[in-house]
């Protein structure tokens, strides 16, 4: 098993980041399933587009 990571903003190092994606309806499971993930990332702390950095997550 690989070590867990957390995604952070390259500018302010906030964890409040999101990525643009598409979800598709799965008839069999009756849920939305992530279908496509895009490069666009946004930081809700800086309120601007950002580049994401994967940093090792601390274990509880």
N, C-alpha and C positions, 0 to 999 in steps of 0.2 A: 504494500500500500504506500502511495506517495504521501509526502508531508503536506498538510493543509496550508493553503495560502490565503491571503486577503488581498483584494484589489484596492489600490489607493490612487488618488489624484497625483500626477507627477508635479503639479505646481504647489499645492498646499498640503499634500499628504493626508487629506481627509478620506474617510471610508464612505462618505456619502456620494457615491458615484453610480451611474447607470450606463447601460449600453442600449443602442437602438436595435430592435429585433422584430421579427414577425412571428406570430403564433398561428397555428392552424387547428381547426376543430377536428378532434379525433372521435369519430362516430362510435367506435368500439369501446373506448374508455369514458366517453362523454365528458371530456376535459379538453382544455386548450393545451397544445403541445408546442414547445419551442421548435420552430421550423427553420429559421434563418437568423443568424447573428451578424450584425454589421460592424464596421470599424468605428463608427461614430460613438464617442464616449462623452458624457457630460458630468461635471462636478456640481453638486447642489450646494456646496459650501462656497466655491468661487463664483458660481452662477455663470459658467462658460464651458466651452468645449475643452477637452483635456486629452492627455495621453495617460493610459492606465499603466500602473506598475504592480507586478505581483510581488508581494512581500510575505515571508513566512509568517503564519498565524501562530499566536501564542496558544499553547495547550492549557485547558482549564485546570 
